[in-house]
Amino acid sequence: TVTGGLARRGGAGSIYSMSALAGMYERIVERGGTGLVYGIGGASSSHSACILGRERKVITPDAAYSEELENAHRAHDAVPRVVLDPNPSGTGRIVTYTIVYENPLRGKKIEPYGVCIIKIGDKQAIANIIGIDMMELAKMKPADVVGRTGKVETNDKNITTIMIH
């Protein structure tokens, strides 16, 4: 179980599900497997779900077959897949982000840090935000951060950063 929202990551910009996605991503990278991230929007009629894993698997439950389900599978298969760059470098643009205020998975208090999804050319990657104080970043509106560009580097420990100004 991975928890998003205020208890986990602070919910910067009201993107609680993004926090849960980042947490699930960390868990899958660390342990492997598959994870389900489920969220409820501001109205209890707004729901979202995402299944994450290292490998894409096509699952068609025979018992739940219907024409609607078949159409949903076709629509899903038609969506272009995001290509992740494991070692990005160059100039990247922030697509979305969150701020990590603590990491209970590792059992210790940490200094806040920013995590974002970046786009570099036609690929995407996950990076730590550097070059700006996290408390200043927390005060910004999402529109002030999303779309910003910066220098992207991946070090010898496979940690990717984006330096924004």
C-alpha positions in Angstrom: 0.0 0.0 0.0 1.3 3.4 -0.9 -0.5 6.5 0.4 -0.7 9.8 -1.4 -2.0 13.2 -0.3 -1.2 15.3 2.7 -0.1 12.4 4.9 2.4 11.2 2.3 3.8 14.1 0.3 2.0 17.3 1.0 -0.3 17.4 -2.0 1.5 20.3 -3.8 -0.9 21.9 -6.3 -3.7 19.5 -5.2 -2.1 16.7 -7.2 -2.5 14.0 -4.6 -2.8 11.1 -7.1 0.5 12.3 -8.7 2.0 11.8 -5.2 0.6 8.3 -5.0 1.9 7.6 -8.6 5.4 8.8 -7.6 5.3 6.6 -4.4 4.1 3.6 -6.4 6.8 4.2 -9.0 9.4 4.2 -6.2 8.0 0.9 -4.8 8.0 -0.8 -8.2 11.5 0.3 -9.0 12.7 -0.9 -5.6 10.7 -4.2 -5.4 9.3 -4.9 -8.9 5.7 -6.2 -9.4 2.6 -4.3 -10.3 0.7 -1.5 -8.6 -2.7 0.0 -8.7 -3.1 3.7 -8.0 -6.7 4.8 -7.4 -8.0 8.3 -6.7 -11.2 10.2 -6.0 -11.5 13.7 -7.2 -13.1 16.7 -5.5 -16.5 15.2 -6.2 -17.0 11.7 -5.1 -18.3 10.9 -8.6 -14.8 11.6 -10.1 -12.6 8.6 -10.0 -9.3 7.6 -11.6 -7.2 4.4 -11.7 -3.8 3.5 -13.1 -2.0 0.2 -13.2 1.8 0.4 -13.2 4.4 -2.2 -13.8 7.7 -2.9 -15.4 6.1 -4.9 -18.3 3.0 -4.3 -20.2 0.5 -7.1 -19.9 -2.8 -7.4 -21.8 -5.4 -8.8 -19.5 -8.8 -9.7 -20.8 -11.1 -11.1 -18.1 -13.3 -13.7 -19.8 -16.1 -13.4 -17.3 -16.4 -9.6 -17.8 -16.5 -9.6 -21.6 -18.9 -7.2 -23.2 -18.9 -5.0 -26.3 -18.2 -2.0 -24.1 -15.2 -3.7 -22.7 -13.9 -4.6 -26.1 -14.3 -1.0 -27.3 -12.5 0.2 -24.2 -9.6 -2.2 -25.0 -9.4 -1.0 -28.6 -9.4 2.7 -27.4 -6.7 1.9 -24.8 -4.5 0.1 -27.4 -4.8 3.1 -29.7 -3.3 5.5 -27.1 0.4 6.2 -27.9 2.6 4.7 -25.2 5.0 6.9 -23.3 8.6 6.0 -23.9 10.7 6.4 -20.7 14.4 7.4 -21.1 16.4 5.6 -18.4 19.4 7.9 -18.8 18.2 11.3 -20.0 20.4 14.3 -20.6 20.0 17.6 -22.4 17.2 20.2 -22.0 14.0 19.0 -20.5 10.6 20.5 -19.8 8.6 19.8 -16.6 5.3 18.1 -17.3 4.1 17.8 -13.7 5.7 17.7 -10.3 5.3 17.2 -6.6 7.3 17.9 -3.4 8.3 15.1 -1.1 8.3 16.2 2.5 9.1 12.9 4.2 9.8 9.3 3.2 8.3 6.9 5.8 9.3 3.9 3.5 12.9 4.5 4.5 12.0 5.3 8.2 13.6 8.6 8.5 12.9 12.4 8.2 14.5 13.9 5.1 15.0 17.4 3.6 12.1 18.2 1.2 12.9 17.6 -2.4 11.0 18.0 -5.7 10.2 15.1 -8.1 8.9 15.7 -11.6 8.1 14.1 -14.9 10.1 15.7 -17.6 9.8 15.6 -21.4 13.0 15.5 -23.5 12.2 15.3 -27.2 9.7 12.5 -27.7 10.6 10.7 -24.4 9.8 11.2 -20.8 11.7 10.6 -17.5 11.4 11.2 -13.8 13.9 13.6 -12.2 14.7 15.4 -9.0 14.3 19.2 -9.2 17.4 21.1 -8.2 18.5 24.7 -8.4 15.7 26.1 -6.3 14.8 26.0 -2.6 11.9 23.6 -2.0 10.1 25.9 0.3 10.1 28.6 -2.5 8.9 25.9 -4.9 6.1 25.0 -2.6 4.9 28.6 -2.6 4.7 28.7 -6.4 1.6 28.0 -8.4 1.7 24.9 -10.6 1.5 27.2 -13.6 4.8 28.8 -12.4 6.6 25.4 -12.5 5.0 23.2 -15.2 6.5 24.1 -18.5 9.8 25.3 -17.1 12.9 24.0 -18.8 16.3 23.1 -17.4 19.4 21.2 -17.8 18.9 17.4 -17.3 21.7 15.1 -16.2 21.8 11.5 -15.0 24.7 10.6 -12.7 26.7 7.4 -12.4 24.1 6.2 -9.7 21.3 6.6 -12.2 19.8 9.6 -10.4 18.4 12.1 -12.8 18.1 15.8 -12.0 16.8 18.9 -13.7 18.4 22.2 -12.9 15.8 25.0 -13.1 16.4 28.7 -12.5 
